[in-house]
């Protein structure tokens, strides 16, 4: 049904051929066949086999598979076996980490898969929510989840928490009688109860107008299911890198083959040489090392309360240039708290404490004494405790509130002043009450004291003030100065506070009289109460840390623009008023001027009154602006944006299943500061990936250089294909895995984010790869040629050259630990696994020299002590050369910084 909020309830019933007594069972069954169950589609969870097969969908894996096929065609069974073992190991590790992901639709289904109170044949029955159909009459009570989209028919003090759908932190007071404009935003449809939301207070009834995918929740589910996952930055970089490797290997192999054939070498020998060259050029150990580096980062993030659901998201968070954060429950604690009081004729008082924690104090202006104002404060707190329907209790040391969030916040305030509702009621039992209604905008309680009955009233300022003629001060009850109080209330509201007025006075009812609005005259105004959903204590520092790290932080909320602006300023997000934009402004720009929409999004830091569809458009606009976007959130309304972003971050404690299952990362402690820890760990993980890549590529290019020099010199192959695989997968494989466990260098959060399109091979890495490859390849060839010139057999020369390459790799792994810091200032004890890995790699190769069968397969044999002593200085030359290069780069960077300063 279109726009039910813009039609009267009676008109809706007529259009649905329904009545306030509900459908009969036969009609309900017929409509269920017509409309289908009230359920969301379930996306199939990929099985373990499908997850394993997905690990092979990578350009780098394709290159390795091609090398394995070539090896099989050449009859090199051991070479092909080595490669296939590596691919299976990589697939196993990746599948184990990712199995169980992609359950967003199932989580959405859980929000409406429940039971509901329904009228059928004029009787109240408990029905499965999936059996609801348009025209059903649903009864709502506190704590119940709304099972479908309802047009309200009746309500008494009905308040619904829509924060999981709209982002609005306060329960929305509902009214069945109003008819709204067709264009009314979802967050302001007070005559509707939407599927997936929660009844916070009161009771009501409504007619079902939409079920399943036709609900607002269903539209979000449709967006989530239809939204393609954004490619994480690491995958984009690795795809470019793999294409580069594939092209380079192909060109080099064809060139070598062409030269060899031109020299008259037999075709079989040329083919064997091409396979060996391909094996040397392809970093076979990279997929495994990459997966392990991400898995290490995942475990480190878990220790810092960031749970990783997609392995590549480890690095993705570190690559983000923009975080678009939800407000409610993410930057705030999602619990109303009284932050300020203003007693008549007094400056504003601050109130300490957060949420439902009843511990806190009152901070008075300089020179004021609490004892002077104790009587007025007691009157105010006693009034808000009595005109209240909530409960506050302590359970196992933790404070727990039940009921309307405004009433709970007022009970916490009273408790801080020493007033307990139970004790107050014992001293002044309730005679009558007027419950809060959205139409009247106040609540009142009449209580019997020892000296007579008194009435307490709380409510909207503009409603309560006209009831008052006096105001409570330390000097008595002078006449009310309404204009001053209204101005004070305006100032508090402009700071993003929700402001209530409190009044009380003696009141005697006559026999048979019922407490009503007519009795609320001549009251004494006792003060203003200003409350807000407090910021998380660590949010400001976390945002500042993101700014220092070069990350743009924006806040996306369903709140009113004034509230959003005040919170944005408190967080340190806002510097200019124009950095706040509203959903209405953006929606108009999106329709009329998409380019202006993108410019407005790029310039804004606070987005107010944003609905789910628009939040998704904001993410897309940020991506078009060149950002790698992280989106944080905890509600249903965040799911489409979480899925569309490069990395979605959900809240683990207060978030919904929808947000958690859609997101890539989950904050176990709902602490925004954990995002900063996640960014740091992501940057460390990417740094380690670069270190692994440098180690593998520099040694791989060195092997190519060794082959090229041997080819130019018309010498036999310096290493066999199986020796290259042993070098790349076994000895080097141990070292690169241990390098993946490197701790951070300490300056990760003082660096700006990497440019989103930055290649893995930047200028620094290219310089050092070329330099290292020249040293390793040149010295390796010199050793090989020298041994042949001295009359050693080709097998003996290869044996010594293989040992020299292992020594080079052991030196290079220490060179790889930092791109800027000297080996001698970077303690090896910070990564004991690396030390053990180097010893293990060297020991493994030495062991192979003495192991029958394996030594024959590899074509190796024990070395003499003299040869060992000859090879070691060759390897140490590499250390000296790289150290000189690091020193030159540091000197150049320092000189540039001085010139810039």
C-alpha positions in Angstrom: 0.0 0.0 0.0 1.3 3.4 -1.0 1.9 6.1 1.7 -0.3 4.7 4.5 1.0 7.5 6.7 -0.8 10.0 4.5 -4.3 8.3 4.9 -6.7 8.2 7.8 -6.9 4.9 9.7 -10.5 4.4 8.7 -9.6 4.8 5.1 -6.8 2.3 5.4 -9.2 -0.3 6.9 -11.6 0.2 4.1 -8.9 -0.1 1.5 -7.7 -3.4 3.0 -11.2 -4.7 3.5 -10.4 -5.1 7.2 -12.0 -4.2 10.5 -10.8 -3.3 14.0 -11.9 -6.8 15.1 -9.4 -8.4 12.8 -9.6 -10.8 9.9 -11.2 -14.2 10.2 -8.9 -17.2 9.9 -10.2 -18.3 6.5 -9.5 -14.8 5.0 -6.1 -14.7 6.7 -5.1 -18.0 5.0 -6.3 -16.7 1.6 -4.3 -13.6 2.0 -1.2 -15.5 3.1 -1.4 -17.4 -0.2 -1.8 -14.2 -2.1 0.9 -12.1 -0.4 3.3 -14.8 0.8 4.9 -15.1 4.2 6.0 -12.1 6.2 9.7 -13.1 5.7 12.8 -11.8 4.1 14.7 -13.9 1.6 17.6 -15.9 2.9 20.8 -15.6 1.0 22.4 -19.1 0.8 25.5 -19.5 3.0 28.4 -20.7 0.9 29.6 -24.1 1.9 33.1 -25.0 2.9 33.9 -26.4 -0.6 32.7 -23.2 -2.3 34.7 -21.1 0.1 37.8 -23.2 -0.7 37.3 -22.8 -4.4 36.9 -19.1 -4.1 40.5 -18.9 -2.8 41.7 -19.8 -6.3 40.0 -16.7 -7.9 43.1 -14.5 -7.9 45.4 -13.5 -10.8 48.5 -14.5 -8.8 47.0 -18.0 -8.3 46.3 -18.2 -12.0 50.0 -17.5 -12.8 51.1 -20.2 -10.3 48.6 -22.7 -11.8 50.0 -21.9 -15.3 53.5 -22.6 -13.9 52.3 -26.0 -12.5 50.8 -26.9 -15.9 54.0 -26.0 -17.7 56.0 -28.1 -15.2 53.6 -31.1 -15.8 53.9 -30.7 -19.5 57.7 -30.8 -19.2 57.5 -33.9 -17.0 58.8 -32.0 -14.0 56.6 -33.8 -11.5 58.4 -32.6 -8.4 58.2 -29.0 -9.5 54.5 -29.2 -10.2 53.9 -31.0 -6.9 55.7 -28.2 -4.9 53.5 -25.5 -6.5 50.2 -27.5 -6.0 51.0 -28.1 -2.3 51.5 -24.3 -1.9 48.2 -23.5 -3.6 46.3 -26.1 -1.4 47.9 -24.7 1.7 46.9 -21.2 0.8 43.3 -22.2 0.0 43.0 -24.1 3.3 44.2 -21.1 5.4 42.0 -18.6 3.6 38.9 -20.8 3.6 39.2 -21.5 7.3 39.3 -17.8 8.1 36.4 -16.8 5.8 33.9 -19.8 6.2 30.7 -18.7 7.8 30.6 -15.1 6.3 27.9 -13.6 4.1 24.9 -14.2 6.4 23.4 -10.7 6.3 20.0 -11.7 5.0 19.6 -14.4 7.7 20.3 -11.7 10.4 17.7 -9.4 8.9 15.2 -12.3 8.9 15.9 -12.7 12.6 14.5 -9.3 13.3 11.0 -10.1 12.2 11.0 -13.9 12.8 9.0 -13.7 16.1 5.5 -14.0 17.5 2.9 -11.3 17.6 -0.4 -10.6 19.4 -3.1 -10.6 16.6 -6.8 -10.2 16.5 -8.4 -13.1 14.6 -12.1 -13.6 14.6 -12.3 -10.8 17.2 -10.1 -12.9 19.6 -6.6 -12.2 20.7 -4.2 -14.9 19.6 -0.5 -15.4 19.5 0.6 -15.9 15.9 3.8 -16.6 14.1 5.0 -13.3 12.7 5.6 -15.0 9.3 1.9 -15.7 9.1 0.9 -12.0 9.3 -0.9 -10.5 6.2 -2.1 -7.1 5.2 -5.3 -6.3 7.1 -4.3 -8.1 10.3 -4.7 -6.2 13.5 -1.6 -6.4 15.7 -1.6 -5.4 19.4 1.6 -3.7 20.7 2.9 -3.8 24.3 6.2 -2.7 25.9 9.2 -4.8 24.9 7.6 -6.3 21.8 9.2 -6.1 18.5 7.0 -4.7 15.7 6.4 -7.7 13.3 5.4 -5.8 10.2 4.7 -2.3 9.0 1.6 -1.0 10.8 -0.7 2.0 10.4 -1.6 2.7 14.0 -5.2 2.6 15.0 -4.9 3.5 18.7 -2.2 4.2 21.2 -1.8 5.1 24.8 1.6 6.6 25.8 3.0 4.7 22.9 6.7 5.2 22.3 8.7 3.2 19.8 12.5 2.9 19.7 13.4 3.3 16.0 17.1 3.8 16.4 18.0 0.6 14.7 16.0 1.7 11.6 16.4 5.5 11.5 19.3 6.3 13.7 17.2 8.5 16.0 18.4 7.9 19.6 15.1 8.8 21.4 12.0 6.7 21.4 9.4 8.3 19.1 6.1 9.2 20.6 3.4 7.8 18.4 -0.1 9.2 17.5 -2.7 7.3 15.6 -5.0 10.2 14.9 -2.7 12.4 12.7 -2.5 12.2 8.9 0.8 13.2 7.5 2.2 14.6 4.2 3.1 12.0 1.6 6.7 13.2 1.6 7.1 12.9 5.4 10.5 11.3 6.1 10.5 7.8 7.6 11.9 9.1 10.9 8.9 11.5 11.4 6.0 9.1 10.5 4.5 9.2 14.0 1.3 7.3 12.9 3.3 4.3 11.8 5.0 1.4 13.6 7.7 -0.1 11.4 8.9 -3.7 11.2 12.0 -4.5 13.3 11.5 -1.6 15.7 10.9 -2.0 19.5 8.0 -0.8 21.6 9.6 1.2 24.4 6.6 2.3 26.3 2.8 2.3 26.3 0.4 0.2 24.3 -1.4 0.4 21.0 -2.8 -1.4 18.0 -2.3 -1.2 14.3 -3.3 -2.7 11.0 -0.7 -4.4 8.9 -0.1 -2.5 5.7 3.1 -4.2 4.5 4.9 -7.5 5.1 8.2 -9.1 4.1 10.1 -7.3 1.4 7.4 -4.6 1.1 8.3 -3.2 4.6 10.8 -0.5 5.2 13.0 -3.3 6.6 12.5 -5.3 3.5 13.6 -2.4 1.3 16.9 -2.3 3.3 17.2 -6.1 2.9 16.8 -5.7 -0.8 19.5 -3.1 -0.9 21.9 -5.3 1.1 21.3 -8.3 -1.1 21.6 -6.4 -4.3 24.7 -4.4 -3.3 28.0 -5.7 -4.6 30.8 -5.9 -2.2 33.5 -3.2 -2.7 36.9 -4.6 -3.5 39.3 -4.0 -0.6 42.4 -2.0 -1.4 44.8 -4.9 -0.9 42.9 -7.0 -3.5 43.1 -4.1 -6.0 46.8 -3.7 -5.4 47.5 -7.4 -5.6 45.5 -7.8 -8.8 47.6 -5.1 -10.5 50.7 -6.7 -9.0 49.8 -10.2 -10.3 49.1 -8.8 -13.8 52.5 -7.2 -13.8 54.2 -10.4 -12.7 52.3 -12.4 -15.4 53.3 -10.0 -18.1 56.9 -9.8 -16.9 57.2 -13.6 -16.6 55.7 -14.1 -20.1 57.9 -11.6 -21.8 61.1 -12.8 -20.0 60.3 -16.4 -20.8 59.6 -15.8 -24.4 62.7 -13.7 -24.8 65.0 -16.3 -23.2 63.4 -19.0 -25.3 63.8 -17.0 -28.5 67.5 -16.3 -27.8 68.2 -19.9 -26.9 66.5 -21.2 -30.0 68.5 -18.7 -32.1 71.7 -20.1 -30.6 70.7 -23.6 -31.8 69.9 -25.2 -28.4 67.6 -28.3 -28.5 63.9 -27.6 -28.0 63.7 -29.8 -24.9 66.5 -27.9 -23.3 65.0 -24.6 -24.2 61.7 -25.7 -22.7 63.4 -26.8 -19.4 65.2 -23.5 -19.2 61.9 -21.6 -19.7 60.3 -23.6 -16.9 63.2 -22.8 -14.6 63.0 -19.1 -15.4 59.3 -19.0 -14.8 59.8 -20.8 -11.5 62.5 -18.3 -10.5 60.4 -15.3 -11.5 57.1 -16.3 -9.8 57.0 -15.7 -6.0 55.4 -19.0 -5.2 55.5 -18.4 -1.5 53.6 -15.1 -1.7 50.0 -16.3 -1.5 50.8 -18.3 1.7 52.8 -15.5 3.2 50.2 -12.9 2.4 47.4 -15.1 3.9 49.5 -15.6 7.1 50.3 -11.9 7.4 46.6 -11.1 7.3 45.8 -13.9 9.7 48.4 -12.5 12.1 46.9 -9.1 11.8 43.5 -10.6 12.5 44.6 -12.2 15.7 46.3 -8.9 16.8 43.1 -7.0 16.1 41.1 -9.5 18.1 43.3 -8.8 21.1 42.4 -5.2 20.7 38.7 -5.9 20.5 38.4 -5.8 16.7 36.9 -9.0 15.3 37.7 -9.7 11.6 35.1 -11.4 9.5 36.8 -11.1 6.1 40.5 -11.7 6.0 41.4 -8.9 3.5 39.6 -6.4 5.8 42.6 -6.6 8.1 44.6 -4.4 5.7 41.6 -2.6 4.3 40.9 -0.7 7.5 44.5 0.5 7.5 44.1 1.8 4.0 40.9 3.8 4.7 41.1 7.6 4.0 37.6 8.3 5.4 35.4 6.9 8.2 31.7 7.6 7.9 30.4 6.9 11.4 27.0 6.4 12.8 26.2 8.5 15.8 23.8 6.6 18.0 25.6 3.7 19.8 28.8 4.4 18.0 30.0 7.9 19.0 27.4 8.1 21.8 26.5 5.5 24.4 22.8 5.4 23.3 21.6 6.2 26.8 20.0 9.5 27.7 21.7 11.4 30.5 20.9 14.6 32.3 23.9 16.8 31.7 22.7 20.2 32.9 20.2 21.8 35.4 19.0 25.3 35.5 17.2 26.4 38.7 15.3 29.6 38.6 17.4 32.7 38.7 20.6 30.7 38.7 23.4 29.9 36.2 23.5 26.5 34.6 24.7 23.6 36.7 26.6 20.7 35.2 25.8 17.1 36.1 28.5 14.4 35.9 28.1 10.7 35.2 27.1 8.8 32.1 24.1 6.7 31.1 22.2 4.7 33.7 25.1 4.7 36.2 23.6 6.5 39.2 26.9 7.7 40.4 27.6 11.4 39.8 27.7 14.9 41.2 26.5 18.5 40.6 29.1 21.0 39.5 28.0 24.5 40.5 29.3 27.9 39.2 32.2 29.4 41.0 31.2 30.7 44.5 27.9 28.8 44.7 27.3 26.3 47.5 25.2 23.3 47.1 23.7 23.6 50.6 22.2 27.0 49.7 20.2 25.4 46.9 19.5 22.0 48.5 15.8 22.7 49.1 15.1 23.7 45.5 17.1 20.8 44.1 15.2 18.4 46.4 11.9 19.8 45.1 13.0 19.3 41.5 14.4 15.8 42.0 11.4 14.6 44.0 9.1 15.9 41.4 10.8 14.1 38.5 11.0 10.9 40.6 7.2 11.0 41.4 6.0 12.0 37.9 7.7 8.9 36.5 6.8 5.5 35.2 10.3 3.9 35.0 12.4 1.8 37.4 16.1 2.0 38.3 17.8 -0.8 40.2 21.3 -2.2 40.8 21.9 -5.9 39.8 25.3 -7.5 40.5 26.9 -4.1 40.8 25.5 -2.8 37.6 22.7 -0.2 37.3 19.8 -1.2 35.1 16.9 1.0 33.9 13.5 -0.2 32.8 11.0 2.0 31.0 11.0 5.1 28.9 14.6 6.4 28.5 13.6 9.9 29.5 12.1 8.7 32.7 15.1 6.5 33.4 17.4 9.5 32.9 15.3 11.5 35.4 15.5 8.7 38.0 19.3 8.7 37.6 19.3 12.4 38.2 17.2 12.1 41.3 19.4 9.3 42.6 22.5 11.6 42.3 20.7 14.1 44.6 19.8 11.4 47.1 16.2 10.9 46.1 15.0 7.4 45.4 11.6 6.8 43.8 10.7 4.0 46.1 11.4 6.0 49.2 9.7 9.1 47.7 6.5 7.0 47.1 6.6 5.6 50.6 6.6 9.2 52.0 4.1 10.4 49.5 1.9 7.7 48.1 0.4 8.4 44.7 -3.3 9.5 44.6 -3.7 10.0 40.8 -1.6 10.5 37.7 -1.8 11.9 34.2 0.5 9.8 32.0 2.6 11.4 29.3 0.9 11.6 25.9 2.5 13.0 22.7 -0.4 15.3 22.2 -0.4 16.8 25.7 3.5 16.7 26.1 3.5 16.5 29.9 3.0 14.0 32.7 1.7 14.7 36.2 1.5 12.9 39.5 -0.6 13.8 42.6 0.8 12.5 45.9 -0.3 12.6 49.5 2.2 14.2 51.9 1.9 14.5 55.6 0.9 18.1 55.3 -1.4 17.7 52.3 -1.3 16.6 48.7 1.0 18.1 46.1 1.2 17.7 42.3 4.4 17.2 40.3 4.6 18.0 36.6 7.3 17.5 34.0 7.1 18.1 30.3 7.9 20.4 27.3 8.9 23.9 28.3 6.2 25.5 26.2 3.6 23.3 27.8 4.6 23.5 31.5 5.5 27.2 31.8 1.9 28.4 31.1 0.8 26.3 34.1 3.1 28.3 36.4 2.8 31.7 38.1 5.7 31.5 40.5 9.2 30.1 40.6 11.3 28.5 43.3 14.4 30.4 44.5 16.5 30.4 47.6 14.6 33.5 48.7 11.1 32.2 48.3 8.7 32.0 45.4 8.7 35.3 43.4 6.6 35.8 40.3 7.6 33.8 37.2 9.8 35.6 34.6 8.7 33.5 31.7 10.7 35.3 28.9 14.0 34.7 30.8 13.3 31.0 31.2 12.3 30.6 27.6 15.6 32.2 26.5 17.5 29.9 28.8 15.7 26.9 27.3 16.5 28.1 23.8 20.2 28.3 24.6 20.2 24.8 26.1 18.3 23.4 23.0 20.7 25.1 20.6 23.5 23.1 22.3 21.8 19.9 21.2 20.1 19.2 24.5 16.6 17.9 25.0 15.0 20.3 27.6 12.2 19.6 30.0 10.5 21.9 32.5 9.6 20.8 36.0 7.0 22.3 38.3 5.1 21.4 41.5 2.7 22.9 44.0 0.1 22.0 46.6 -3.2 20.7 45.2 -6.3 19.4 46.9 -9.0 17.6 44.9 -12.6 17.8 45.9 -14.7 14.7 46.5 -15.3 12.9 43.2 -12.9 15.0 41.2 -10.4 13.4 38.8 -7.0 14.9 38.2 -7.0 16.7 34.9 -5.3 19.6 33.0 -7.8 22.0 34.5 -6.2 21.5 37.9 -2.7 22.4 36.7 -2.8 26.1 37.3 -0.8 28.4 39.5 2.1 26.0 39.8 5.6 26.8 41.0 8.3 26.4 38.4 11.3 24.6 39.9 13.8 24.3 37.1 14.9 23.1 33.6 16.5 19.7 33.0 18.7 19.4 29.9 19.6 15.9 28.7 21.5 14.3 25.9 22.8 11.0 24.6 26.4 11.4 25.9 29.5 10.9 23.8 31.5 7.9 24.5 34.4 9.1 26.7 37.0 7.9 24.2 35.3 9.2 21.0 36.9 12.7 21.0 40.4 11.3 21.4 39.8 8.6 18.8 38.6 11.1 16.3 41.7 13.3 17.0 43.9 10.3 16.5 42.3 9.6 13.2 42.9 13.2 12.1 46.5 13.0 13.1 46.7 9.8 10.9 45.3 11.8 8.0 41.9 10.1 8.1 38.7 12.2 7.4 35.9 11.4 9.9 32.3 12.2 9.2 29.2 11.6 11.3 26.0 10.3 9.7 22.8 10.5 11.9 19.1 10.6 11.8 19.0 13.4 14.4 17.8 16.9 14.0 20.4 19.2 12.4 20.8 21.4 15.6 21.4 18.3 17.7 23.8 16.8 15.1 25.7 20.1 14.9 26.1 20.4 18.6 27.4 16.9 18.9 29.7 17.4 15.9 31.2 20.4 17.6 31.6 18.6 20.8 33.4 15.8 18.9 35.7 18.3 17.2 34.3 17.4 13.8 33.0 20.8 12.9 35.0 23.9 12.0 32.4 25.8 10.0 28.6 25.8 10.1 28.4 24.9 6.4 30.0 21.5 7.2 26.5 20.4 8.4 24.2 19.2 5.7 20.7 17.7 6.0 19.0 14.8 4.2 16.5 17.1 2.6 19.2 19.2 1.1 21.1 16.2 -0.2 18.0 14.5 -1.6 17.2 17.6 -3.6 20.7 17.9 -4.9 20.8 14.2 -5.8 17.7 14.7 -8.0 18.6 18.0 -9.6 22.4 18.3 -9.6 24.4 15.1 -8.9 27.7 17.0 -9.3 26.7 19.5 -6.6 25.6 16.5 -4.5 29.1 15.1 -4.7 30.7 18.5 -3.8 28.4 18.9 -0.8 29.2 15.4 0.5 32.9 16.0 0.1 32.8 19.3 2.0 30.5 18.1 4.9 31.6 16.6 8.2 28.1 16.1 9.8 25.1 14.6 8.0 21.7 15.1 9.7 18.3 13.6 9.1 19.8 10.9 6.8 17.7 7.8 5.8 19.3 4.5 4.8 19.1 5.0 1.1 20.7 8.4 1.3 23.5 7.1 3.6 24.3 4.6 0.9 24.5 7.4 -1.7 26.8 9.3 0.7 29.2 6.3 0.7 29.1 6.2 -3.1 29.8 9.9 -3.3 32.8 9.6 -1.0 34.1 6.7 -3.1 33.7 8.8 -6.3 35.8 11.5 -4.6 38.7 9.0 -4.4 38.2 7.9 -0.8 38.6 4.3 0.5 35.7 4.4 2.9 35.1 2.7 6.2 31.5 2.8 7.6 30.7 2.2 11.2 27.3 1.5 12.6 25.1 -0.7 14.8 21.6 -0.7 13.3 19.5 -2.1 10.5 19.8 1.3 8.8 23.5 0.9 8.5 23.5 -2.4 6.7 23.5 -1.2 3.0 26.3 1.3 3.7 28.3 -1.3 5.6 28.1 -3.6 2.7 28.9 -1.0 0.0 32.0 0.5 1.8 35.5 -0.9 1.3 35.3 -1.9 5.0 32.2 -2.1 7.2 32.7 -1.8 11.0 29.8 -2.9 13.2 29.2 -2.7 17.0 29.4 -6.1 18.7 27.6 -5.4 22.0 24.9 -3.0 21.1 24.6 -3.7 17.4 22.1 -5.8 15.6 22.8 -9.1 13.9 22.2 -7.3 10.6 25.0 -4.9 11.1 27.4 -7.6 12.5 26.8 -10.1 9.7 27.0 -7.4 7.0 30.2 -5.9 8.3 33.8 -6.9 7.6 34.9 -6.0 11.1 33.1 -6.0 14.5 34.1 -4.0 17.5 33.7 -6.4 20.5 33.6 -3.5 23.0 31.5 -1.0 21.0 34.4 1.4 21.6 35.1 3.9 18.8 38.7 4.0 20.0 39.1 0.4 18.9 38.8 1.7 15.4 42.0 3.6 15.9 43.6 0.4 17.1 42.2 -1.4 14.1 43.7 1.2 11.7 47.1 0.9 13.4 47.0 -2.9 13.1 45.9 -2.7 9.5 48.8 -0.4 8.7 51.2 -2.8 10.4 49.7 -5.7 8.4 50.2 -3.8 5.1 53.7 -2.9 6.2 54.5 -6.5 6.8 53.0 -7.5 3.5 55.3 -5.0 1.8 58.2 -6.5 3.7 57.3 -10.0 2.6 56.8 -8.8 -1.0 60.2 -7.1 -1.0 61.9 -10.2 0.3 60.4 -12.5 -2.3 60.5 -10.2 -5.3 64.1 -9.0 -4.6 65.3 -12.6 -4.4 63.2 -13.6 -7.3 64.6 -10.9 -9.5 68.0 -11.8 -8.3 67.5 -15.3 -9.6 66.4 -13.9 -13.0 69.5 -11.8 -13.0 71.6 -14.8 -12.2 70.0 -16.7 -15.1 70.4 -13.8 -17.5 74.1 -13.4 -16.8 74.6 -17.2 -17.2 72.7 -17.1 -20.5 74.8 -14.1 -21.7 78.0 -15.9 -20.7 76.7 -19.0 -22.5 77.1 -21.1 -19.3 74.9 -24.0 -18.2 71.8 -23.2 -16.0 73.2 -22.1 -12.6 70.3 -23.7 -10.7 67.8 -26.4 -11.6 64.1 -25.8 -11.5 63.7 -28.1 -8.4 66.5 -26.2 -6.7 64.7 -22.9 -7.4 61.5 -24.3 -6.0 63.4 -25.5 -2.9 64.9 -22.0 -2.5 61.6 -20.1 -3.1 59.2 -22.4 -1.2 61.1 -24.1 1.6 64.0 -22.0 2.8 62.6 -18.6 1.7 59.1 -19.8 2.7 60.1 -20.1 6.4 61.7 -16.7 6.4 58.8 -14.8 4.7 56.3 -16.4 7.1 58.3 -15.3 10.1 58.6 -11.8 8.6 54.8 -11.7 8.6 54.9 -11.6 12.4 56.9 -8.4 12.6 55.5 -6.0 15.3 54.9 -2.3 14.4 57.7 0.1 14.1 55.9 2.7 16.2 55.2 5.5 13.7 52.3 3.9 11.9 49.7 6.4 13.2 51.8 9.5 12.5 51.8 8.8 8.7 49.1 9.8 6.3 47.0 7.1 4.6 48.5 5.6 1.5 47.0 7.1 -1.6 44.2 4.8 -2.7 45.8 4.2 -6.1 49.3 3.8 -4.9 51.1 0.8 -6.3 52.8 -1.7 -4.1 55.9 -1.0 -6.1 56.6 2.6 -5.3 59.9 4.3 -6.0 61.6 3.2 -2.8 60.8 -0.5 -3.3 61.8 -0.4 -7.0 65.2 1.2 -6.1 65.9 -1.4 -3.4 64.7 -4.4 -5.4 66.9 -3.4 -8.3 69.9 -2.7 -6.0 69.4 -6.0 -4.1 68.9 -8.0 -7.2 72.0 -6.6 -8.8 74.1 -7.5 -5.8 72.7 -11.0 -5.3 72.5 -11.9 -9.0 75.9 -10.4 -9.7 77.7 -12.0 -6.8 75.9 -15.3 -7.3 76.9 -15.3 -11.0 80.5 -14.4 -10.1 80.7 -17.3 -7.6 79.2 -19.7 -10.1 81.5 -18.6 -13.0 84.5 -18.7 -10.7 83.9 -22.2 -9.6 83.4 -23.4 -13.2 86.6 -21.6 -14.2 88.4 -23.4 -11.3 87.5 -26.7 -12.8 84.6 -27.7 -10.6 81.8 -29.8 -12.1 78.6 -28.1 -13.0 76.8 -30.0 -10.2 79.4 -28.8 -7.6 79.1 -25.2 -8.8 75.3 -25.4 -8.6 75.5 -26.8 -5.1 77.7 -23.9 -3.9 75.6 -21.4 -5.7 72.4 -22.7 -4.0 74.1 -22.4 -0.6 75.1 -18.9 -1.4 71.5 -18.0 -2.4 70.3 -19.4 1.0 72.8 -17.2 2.8 71.7 -14.2 0.8 68.1 -14.8 1.7 69.0 -15.0 5.4 70.7 -11.6 5.2 67.9 -10.1 3.1 65.3 -11.0 5.6 67.0 -8.7 8.1 67.2 -6.0 5.5 63.5 -6.4 4.9 62.4 -5.7 8.5 62.3 -1.9 7.9 62.3 0.3 4.8 64.0 3.1 6.7 65.6 1.9 9.9 69.1 0.3 10.1 69.4 -3.3 10.9 71.6 -2.3 13.8 69.0 -0.1 15.5 66.1 -2.6 15.0 66.4 -5.3 17.7 66.0 -8.8 16.4 64.6 -9.8 19.8 61.4 -7.9 19.0 60.6 -10.8 16.6 62.0 -14.0 18.1 60.1 -16.0 15.5 62.2 -14.4 12.8 65.5 -15.4 14.5 64.1 -19.0 14.8 63.0 -18.9 11.2 66.4 -17.9 9.9 68.1 -20.6 12.0 65.5 -23.1 10.8 65.9 -22.2 7.1 69.6 -22.5 7.3 69.4 -25.7 9.3 66.9 -27.2 6.9 69.1 -26.6 4.0 72.2 -28.0 5.8 70.1 -31.0 6.8 69.1 -31.6 3.2 72.8 -31.8 2.2 73.1 -34.9 4.5 69.7 -36.5 3.9 69.7 -39.4 1.4 67.0 -39.2 -1.2 66.4 -35.5 -0.6 70.0 -34.6 -1.4 69.7 -36.6 -4.6 66.4 -34.9 -5.6 67.9 -31.5 -5.0 71.3 -32.4 -6.5 73.2 -31.1 -3.4 76.0 -32.5 -1.3 77.9 -31.3 1.9 80.3 -28.4 1.6 83.8 -28.1 2.8 84.6 -25.6 5.6 86.8 -23.6 3.3 84.0 -23.1 0.9 81.7 -22.0 3.7 84.2 -19.4 4.7 84.5 -18.2 1.1 80.7 -17.8 0.7 79.9 -15.9 3.9 81.7 -12.6 2.9 79.8 -12.6 -0.3 76.5 -12.7 1.6 77.6 -9.9 4.0 78.2 -7.5 1.1 74.4 -7.4 0.6 73.9 -6.2 4.2 76.5 -3.4 3.7 75.0 -2.2 0.4 71.4 -2.0 1.7 72.6 -0.2 4.8 74.3 2.4 2.7 71.1 2.9 0.6 69.0 3.3 3.8 71.4 5.9 5.1 71.3 7.8 1.8 67.5 7.8 1.7 67.3 9.0 5.3 69.8 11.8 4.6 67.8 12.8 1.5 64.5 12.9 3.4 66.1 14.9 6.2 67.5 17.4 3.7 64.1 17.8 2.0 62.4 18.3 5.3 64.8 21.1 6.2 64.4 22.8 2.9 60.6 22.6 3.3 60.8 24.0 6.8 
